[in-house]
């Protein structure tokens, strides 16, 4: 999944792993939900908050 915003990551795209859950009924999509780490996509790319989040993840052993 990608997010690109002029105020995040110097305007470059932020790419994170994620998964989509899609259910079909015949040929129609009846349910679609995306799962991803919002912290990795957004919070880690905000200057001061990003440092704090990355630090916490390191301490937790990720």
N, C-alpha and C positions, 0 to 999 in steps of 0.2 A: 504494500500500500504506500502511496506517496502523498505528501502534503507539501505544497509550495506556497510560501507567503513572503512578501518583501521584507518583513521585520524578523523573520526567523532564519537562522542558519545562513545569514548573508544573502537571502533571496534564493538560495539553492534548494532544490527538492530534498526533503527528508524522507527516507525510505525505511520502512519497518516491516518485519514479518507479521503476517496475520492470516486469518482463515475466514472464509465465507461459508455460511450455512444456508443452503438454498433448497427449498422444497417445491416440487412440481405437482401439478394436477393435470395430467394429459400433457399438453405442450405449453401450458401457462405456469408462470412462476406465481406461487401463492404465498410464499414466505421467503424473505431474504434478510439475513443479519450478518454483519461483519464483526469479527472479534480481533482486537489488536491491543497492544500496550500503549495507552494514551500517554503515559509518562515518557516512554521512549520517543513517541512521535512529537509531542508538543512540549511537555514540561522540561525535558532535558535540553531543549533548544532555546529556552528563555535564559538570558545571561546569568543572573545570580541564582535563580531557582534551579537551573540546570546543574550547576556545580553541587548544590545540596543534594539533589535527587541522585546524581551519579555516585556521590560519596556514600549515601545510604545504601544503594544497591551493592557497592563494593563491600561494605561492612557486613551485609547480609549474605555475602558469598556468591553473588551472581556473576 
